[in-house]
Amino acid sequence: MASRFHEILKDTMTTREFLQTPAAGPTPTNPAPLLGTASFEVMIPPQEHDRFPYSAIVDRPRLHWPNGARVAVWVIPNIEHFLFDRPSSSIIQSTMGFVPDVLNYSWRDYGVRVGIWRLMDVLEKYGVKGTVALNADVCRLYPRIIEAGKALGWEWMGHGTNNSTVINGQSEDEERHLITGVLDTIEASTGARPRGWLSPALTESHRTLDILAAAGIRYVADWVNDEQPYRMRVANGEMLSLPYSVEMNDYTAFLEQGLSGEDFAQALRDQFDVLYEDGAGTGRVMSICLHPFLIGHPHRSKHFAEALAHITSRRDVWLATGSEIADWYNGNHHET
């Protein structure tokens, strides 16, 4: 059976037509048949995701941001909890196999005890409201952070139960229960039900987007493939993808690439400068993705503050939250 992408190329469907057309063949919203016996069944995974058509940014209508802004900048602090009995993000590899791994666990724990407070001060100084990717366990274990974030007017996205539990491999009922539980817990703690979602480690199953849409989520940040929002196809309802980054991300910068705080700040400035120039033609989104146990250290936060000073010194920049970007895009931009 031809893939949906082959059909699009053949029929030159518009994005709107694609999103409104029922799926054909094995897709996330119309899964492949189960093969095997009653005691052992396997679903053939789809070869194409079928969530959106290809769209070259040079072919899209011009995107206008409020007040003529060239770039919408959103900052995403990942505020997380890690379980004590298993490995996770580590700065020292030699103890990762230990249970408990006190060295790396306590290094991560610095983020909720110290780093987040320094990050809050820096963002407030430059007028930036964070859009928090929030583990639900944070609400129970670190309520002081929720209290402070509410006072700052921060937005809360769902980010799983904790950062030791990814979304992949659960049954459909288990995944739906996990997502609903996360949203219920965050709503009870913050007073606002999340409208956005970032999965732990950006993980999804083939049905995650459909479950999220059914639960009331209206935008996701798991797909790191664009500099503008775009609409995604879900079984029911609607979904928007907001630009997120694994490059303008302190985790990648410090743990994968070995950059210094100064290097990361320069990368942020360089990214912004090019997006600002490109934004003269059509609006762009810059995401800055942060983890308090990394960016919250003094030798890094100093340089991050300098990068924010550079970004906020320019005119035609919109400092926004995830929901503000999503609402503006949905209300003012129509994909052809």
C-alpha positions as CSV (number, residue, x, y, z in Angstrom):
1,M,0.0,0.0,0.0
2,A,1.4,3.4,-0.9
3,S,2.3,5.7,2.0
4,R,0.3,8.8,2.8
5,F,3.2,10.9,1.8
6,H,3.2,9.3,-1.7
7,E,-0.5,10.1,-1.9
8,I,0.2,13.8,-1.0
9,L,2.9,14.1,-3.6
10,K,0.5,12.6,-6.2
11,D,-2.6,14.6,-5.3
12,T,-0.9,17.8,-4.2
13,M,-3.2,18.0,-1.2
14,T,-3.1,21.2,0.9
15,T,-2.3,20.9,4.6
16,R,-5.9,21.6,5.6
17,E,-7.2,18.9,3.2
18,F,-4.7,16.5,4.6
19,L,-5.6,17.1,8.2
20,Q,-9.3,16.7,7.4
21,T,-8.9,13.5,5.3
22,P,-9.6,10.2,7.0
23,A,-6.5,8.1,7.3
24,A,-6.0,5.2,4.8
25,G,-3.9,2.2,5.7
26,P,-1.7,1.5,8.7
27,T,-1.3,4.8,10.5
28,P,-1.3,6.0,14.2
29,T,-4.9,7.0,13.9
30,N,-5.9,3.9,12.0
31,P,-3.5,1.1,13.2
32,A,-2.4,-1.8,11.2
33,P,-4.2,-5.1,11.8
34,L,-3.0,-7.5,14.4
35,L,-1.2,-10.6,13.3
36,G,-0.8,-13.9,15.1
37,T,-2.8,-16.2,17.3
38,A,-5.1,-15.3,20.1
39,S,-2.3,-15.9,22.5
40,F,0.3,-13.8,20.7
41,E,-0.6,-10.8,18.6
42,V,1.7,-8.2,17.1
43,M,0.8,-4.9,15.6
44,I,2.8,-3.9,12.5
45,P,4.1,-0.4,13.2
46,P,3.4,2.1,10.5
47,Q,6.3,3.1,8.2
48,E,5.0,6.7,8.0
49,H,3.6,8.7,10.9
50,D,0.8,10.3,9.0
51,R,0.5,13.2,11.4
52,F,1.3,16.1,9.0
53,P,2.4,16.6,5.4
54,Y,5.7,17.9,4.3
55,S,5.8,21.7,4.3
56,A,8.8,23.8,3.1
57,I,9.1,26.9,5.2
58,V,9.9,29.0,2.0
59,D,6.5,28.0,0.5
60,R,4.3,29.0,3.5
61,P,2.2,32.2,3.9
62,R,4.0,34.9,5.8
63,L,3.6,34.4,9.6
64,H,2.9,37.6,11.5
65,W,3.5,37.9,15.2
66,P,1.9,40.5,17.5
67,N,3.1,44.1,17.1
68,G,5.3,43.2,14.1
69,A,7.6,41.0,16.2
70,R,10.1,39.0,14.2
71,V,10.8,36.3,16.7
72,A,8.6,34.7,19.4
73,V,10.9,33.6,22.2
74,W,9.6,31.1,24.8
75,V,11.7,29.7,27.6
76,I,11.0,26.2,28.9
77,P,12.4,25.3,32.4
78,N,12.1,21.5,32.8
79,I,11.3,21.0,36.5
80,E,11.7,17.4,37.3
81,H,11.8,14.6,39.9
82,F,14.0,11.5,39.5
83,L,13.4,8.2,41.2
84,F,16.1,7.1,43.7
85,D,16.4,3.5,42.6
86,R,17.5,3.8,39.0
87,P,20.0,5.7,36.8
88,S,19.2,8.9,34.9
89,S,21.0,12.0,33.7
90,S,24.5,11.8,35.1
91,I,27.7,13.9,35.2
92,I,29.8,11.0,36.5
93,Q,29.4,7.7,34.6
94,S,31.4,5.4,36.9
95,T,28.7,5.3,39.6
96,M,25.6,5.0,37.3
97,G,25.3,1.3,38.0
98,F,25.1,1.7,41.7
99,V,21.8,1.5,43.6
100,P,21.5,4.1,45.0
101,D,23.7,6.3,42.9
102,V,24.0,9.1,45.5
103,L,26.5,11.1,43.5
104,N,24.4,11.6,40.4
105,Y,21.1,11.7,42.2
106,S,22.2,14.5,44.5
107,W,23.7,16.3,41.6
108,R,20.3,16.4,39.9
109,D,18.6,17.2,43.2
110,Y,20.6,20.5,43.2
111,G,18.1,21.8,40.6
112,V,15.0,21.8,42.8
113,R,16.9,22.9,45.9
114,V,19.1,25.7,44.5
115,G,19.2,26.0,40.7
116,I,15.5,26.8,40.1
117,W,15.6,29.8,42.4
118,R,18.6,31.3,40.6
119,L,16.8,30.6,37.3
120,M,13.7,32.3,38.5
121,D,15.6,35.4,39.4
122,V,17.3,35.6,36.0
123,L,14.1,35.2,34.1
124,E,12.2,37.7,36.2
125,K,15.0,40.2,35.7
126,Y,14.6,40.1,32.0
127,G,10.8,40.0,31.9
128,V,10.5,36.3,30.8
129,K,7.7,34.1,32.0
130,G,8.6,30.5,31.9
131,T,6.5,27.7,30.4
132,V,7.4,24.9,32.7
133,A,7.6,21.3,31.6
134,L,6.4,19.9,34.9
135,N,6.7,16.4,36.3
136,A,3.6,15.8,38.3
137,D,5.6,14.4,41.2
138,V,7.1,17.9,41.7
139,C,3.6,19.1,42.8
140,R,3.7,16.6,45.7
141,L,7.4,16.7,46.6
142,Y,8.4,20.3,46.0
143,P,5.2,22.5,46.5
144,R,7.3,25.5,47.3
145,I,8.4,25.6,43.6
146,I,4.8,25.6,42.5
147,E,4.0,28.4,44.9
148,A,6.8,30.6,43.5
149,G,6.0,29.8,39.8
150,K,2.4,30.8,40.3
151,A,3.5,34.1,41.9
152,L,5.6,34.7,38.7
153,G,2.7,34.0,36.4
154,W,4.4,31.0,34.8
155,E,2.6,28.5,32.6
156,W,2.6,24.8,33.4
157,M,2.9,22.0,30.7
158,G,2.5,18.4,31.4
159,H,5.8,16.5,31.5
160,G,4.9,13.0,32.7
161,T,4.8,11.7,36.2
162,N,8.6,11.9,36.8
163,N,11.6,11.9,34.6
164,S,12.4,8.3,35.3
165,T,9.2,7.1,33.6
166,V,9.1,7.6,29.8
167,I,6.1,7.2,27.5
168,N,6.7,4.1,25.5
169,G,5.8,0.5,26.1
170,Q,2.7,1.1,28.2
171,S,-0.7,-0.4,27.2
172,E,-3.2,2.1,25.8
173,D,-5.1,2.1,29.2
174,E,-1.9,2.5,31.1
175,E,-0.8,5.4,29.0
176,R,-4.2,7.1,29.2
177,H,-4.2,6.7,33.0
178,L,-0.7,8.1,33.2
179,I,-1.5,11.2,31.1
180,T,-4.8,11.9,32.8
181,G,-3.2,11.5,36.2
182,V,-0.5,14.0,35.3
183,L,-3.0,16.6,34.1
184,D,-5.3,16.1,37.2
185,T,-2.4,16.4,39.6
186,I,-1.0,19.6,38.0
187,E,-4.4,21.2,37.8
188,A,-5.1,20.4,41.5
189,S,-1.7,21.9,42.5
190,T,-1.5,25.0,40.2
191,G,-5.2,25.8,39.7
192,A,-4.8,25.5,35.9
193,R,-5.2,22.5,33.7
194,P,-2.2,22.2,31.3
195,R,-2.8,23.1,27.7
196,G,0.6,22.0,26.5
197,W,2.7,18.8,26.8
198,L,6.3,17.8,26.6
199,S,7.0,14.1,27.2
200,P,9.9,13.0,29.4
201,A,12.8,12.6,27.0
202,L,10.4,13.6,24.2
203,T,9.1,10.1,24.1
204,E,5.8,9.0,22.5
205,S,3.9,5.9,21.5
206,H,2.0,5.8,18.2
207,R,-1.2,6.8,20.1
208,T,0.2,9.5,22.4
209,L,-1.0,12.5,20.4
210,D,-4.5,11.0,20.1
211,I,-4.7,10.4,23.9
212,L,-3.3,13.9,24.6
213,A,-5.9,15.5,22.3
214,A,-8.7,13.6,23.9
215,A,-7.5,14.8,27.4
216,G,-7.7,18.4,26.3
217,I,-4.0,19.1,25.4
218,R,-3.9,21.6,22.6
219,Y,-0.1,21.8,21.8
220,V,2.9,19.6,22.1
221,A,6.7,20.3,22.0
222,D,8.0,16.8,21.3
223,W,8.7,17.3,17.6
224,V,11.9,19.3,17.1
225,N,11.6,19.8,13.3
226,D,10.5,23.4,12.7
227,E,10.9,27.1,13.5
228,Q,7.2,27.8,13.2
229,P,4.1,26.1,14.7
230,Y,2.2,23.7,12.6
231,R,-1.0,21.7,13.0
232,M,-1.0,17.9,13.6
233,R,-3.5,15.3,12.7
234,V,-5.2,13.5,15.6
235,A,-8.1,11.1,15.8
236,N,-10.4,13.7,17.4
237,G,-10.0,17.3,18.2
238,E,-7.0,19.4,17.3
239,M,-3.2,19.6,18.0
240,L,-0.5,22.1,17.4
241,S,3.2,21.4,17.4
242,L,5.3,24.2,18.9
243,P,9.0,24.5,18.1
244,Y,11.2,23.0,20.8
245,S,15.0,22.4,20.5
246,V,17.5,19.7,21.4
247,E,20.2,22.1,20.3
248,M,19.3,25.3,22.2
249,N,19.1,23.1,25.2
250,D,21.4,23.1,28.2
251,Y,21.2,19.3,28.5
252,T,22.7,18.7,25.0
253,A,25.1,21.6,25.3
254,F,26.6,20.6,28.6
255,L,26.2,16.8,28.9
256,E,26.4,15.8,25.2
257,Q,28.6,18.5,23.6
258,G,30.7,19.5,26.6
259,L,30.1,23.2,26.1
260,S,30.9,25.8,28.7
261,G,28.4,28.2,30.1
262,E,30.0,30.9,27.9
263,D,29.8,28.7,24.8
264,F,26.1,28.0,25.4
265,A,25.4,31.6,25.8
266,Q,27.1,32.4,22.5
267,A,25.1,29.7,20.8
268,L,21.9,31.3,22.1
269,R,23.0,34.7,20.8
270,D,24.0,33.3,17.4
271,Q,20.7,31.4,17.1
272,F,18.7,34.5,18.0
273,D,20.6,36.8,15.6
274,V,19.9,34.5,12.6
275,L,16.3,34.0,13.5
276,Y,15.9,37.7,14.0
277,E,17.2,38.4,10.5
278,D,15.1,35.6,9.0
279,G,12.1,36.9,10.9
280,A,12.0,40.0,8.8
281,G,10.6,37.8,6.1
282,T,8.3,35.6,8.1
283,G,7.9,35.1,11.8
284,R,10.1,32.5,13.7
285,V,10.0,30.9,17.1
286,M,13.0,30.5,19.3
287,S,12.8,28.0,22.2
288,I,15.3,28.0,25.1
289,C,15.2,24.7,26.9
290,L,16.6,24.6,30.4
291,H,17.1,22.3,33.3
292,P,17.7,23.9,36.7
293,F,20.3,21.3,37.8
294,L,22.4,22.4,34.8
295,I,21.8,26.1,34.0
296,G,21.2,26.9,37.7
297,H,24.9,26.7,38.6
298,P,26.6,30.1,39.0
299,H,29.3,29.5,36.4
300,R,26.5,28.9,33.8
301,S,23.7,31.2,34.9
302,K,26.0,34.2,34.7
303,H,26.5,33.7,30.9
304,F,22.8,32.7,30.4
305,A,21.8,36.1,31.9
306,E,24.1,37.8,29.4
307,A,22.4,36.0,26.5
308,L,19.0,37.0,27.7
309,A,20.2,40.6,28.0
310,H,21.2,40.5,24.3
311,I,17.9,38.9,23.2
312,T,15.7,41.3,25.2
313,S,17.6,44.4,24.1
314,R,16.3,44.1,20.5
315,R,13.1,45.5,19.2
316,D,10.5,43.3,17.5
317,V,10.9,40.4,19.9
318,W,7.9,38.8,21.6
319,L,8.6,37.2,24.9
320,A,5.7,34.7,25.1
321,T,4.5,31.5,26.8
322,G,3.5,28.4,25.0
323,S,-0.2,29.0,25.2
324,E,0.2,32.6,24.0
325,I,2.1,31.4,20.9
326,A,-0.5,28.7,20.3
327,D,-3.5,31.0,20.7
328,W,-2.1,33.6,18.4
329,Y,-1.2,31.1,15.7
330,N,-4.6,29.4,15.9
331,G,-6.5,32.7,15.9
332,N,-4.5,34.5,13.2
333,H,-2.8,32.0,10.9
334,H,-4.4,29.6,8.5
335,E,-2.4,26.9,6.9
336,T,-3.1,26.4,3.2
